[in-house]
Amino acid sequence: MQLELISTRRCPFVQRSVITLNHKGIEHQMTFIDLDDPPDWFHDISPFGKVPLLRVDNDAVIFESAVINEFLDDITPGQLHPADPLQRAINKSWIEFGGSCCSLTFQIMVAPDQQSFASQVAELSANLGRVEAVLGDGPFFNGSEFALIDAAYAPIFIRLDIFRDLLDLHITDALPKVHDWQENLLALPEVQAARVPELADLFRQLISSRNAYAQARL
Ligand SMILES: N[C@@H](CCC(=O)N[C@@H](CS)C(=O)NCC(=O)O)C(=O)O
């Protein structure tokens, strides 16, 4: 099976799938596009005009990072969702919640003024506070085994790690379990490999191009 991940370097949802591909050692091709000026073929195959997309055998297209990750898991040995149906459903619920946290990391960068910046930071802190309340002793969400939910949250932690230096923002310092989970995920080679070296520069460019409030903190 030939797998092509259609991607951008800055997207946290893409990183969810890259981490899963890396973790499972799945052979694939990466195709980067410019979302500000996407090629015509992208419009033809992407129902929402969003990345990531997984193109299979240069034909079928799968979208939504959580669904792509489940497919990648299904076609390879060793399952990354809990076997128990209830635990699996709980993981999927929190993966969905993680999507809103990914979006908030973007909203923090592009917030036009101090008030909206503070309100996005407060919302992300509150969301991660909810995650803190359900986390166990780690090292991963479900305990000792890395799962798709870890791949889903790692891109948030990559961003929060960059925000420490870039924006002097320390959201997880007040959340000890989330903080430990973040450190455990950031230490994984599959997570490090998903973080393109120029990511902080890409964030800096985004903030400047939007003339966002965060510019004052760079
Ligand atoms: N729920 C989607 C979200 C994907 C998403 O929002 N991707 C962003 C880039 S990070 C995108 O393609 N935005 C383009 C647009 O909204 O036009 C997923 O999990 O894959």
The ligand as an SDF file (V2000), in Angstrom:
LIG
                    3D

 20 19  0  0  0  0  0  0  0  0999 V2000
  -10.0870   18.4480   12.4350 N   0  0  0  0  0  0  0  0  0  0  0  0
   -9.0470   18.5110   11.4270 C   0  0  0  0  0  0  0  0  0  0  0  0
   -8.3870   19.8680   11.5060 C   0  0  0  0  0  0  0  0  0  0  0  0
   -7.3760   20.0970   10.3880 C   0  0  0  0  0  0  0  0  0  0  0  0
   -7.0240   21.5750   10.2500 C   0  0  0  0  0  0  0  0  0  0  0  0
   -7.7410   22.4690   10.7780 O   0  0  0  0  0  0  0  0  0  0  0  0
   -5.9500   21.8530    9.5120 N   0  0  0  0  0  0  0  0  0  0  0  0
   -5.5970   23.2340    9.2580 C   0  0  0  0  0  0  0  0  0  0  0  0
   -4.0920   23.4510    9.2680 C   0  0  0  0  0  0  0  0  0  0  0  0
   -3.4080   23.1760   10.8690 S   0  0  0  0  0  0  0  0  0  0  0  0
   -6.0270   23.5950    7.8600 C   0  0  0  0  0  0  0  0  0  0  0  0
   -5.8580   22.8210    6.9430 O   0  0  0  0  0  0  0  0  0  0  0  0
   -6.5700   24.7950    7.6810 N   0  0  0  0  0  0  0  0  0  0  0  0
   -6.9260   25.2930    6.3930 C   0  0  0  0  0  0  0  0  0  0  0  0
   -8.2590   25.9340    6.3860 C   0  0  0  0  0  0  0  0  0  0  0  0
   -8.9770   25.8600    7.4090 O   0  0  0  0  0  0  0  0  0  0  0  0
   -8.6190   26.4880    5.3510 O   0  0  0  0  0  0  0  0  0  0  0  0
   -8.0530   17.3680   11.6460 C   0  0  0  0  0  0  0  0  0  0  0  0
   -7.9610   16.8870   12.7790 O   0  0  0  0  0  0  0  0  0  0  0  0
   -7.3990   16.9290   10.6800 O   0  0  0  0  0  0  0  0  0  0  0  0
  1  2  1  0
  2  3  1  0
  2 18  1  0
  3  4  1  0
  4  5  1  0
  5  6  2  0
  5  7  1  0
  7  8  1  0
  8  9  1  0
  8 11  1  0
  9 10  1  0
 11 12  2  0
 11 13  1  0
 13 14  1  0
 14 15  1  0
 15 16  2  0
 15 17  1  0
 18 19  2  0
 18 20  1  0
M  END
$$$$
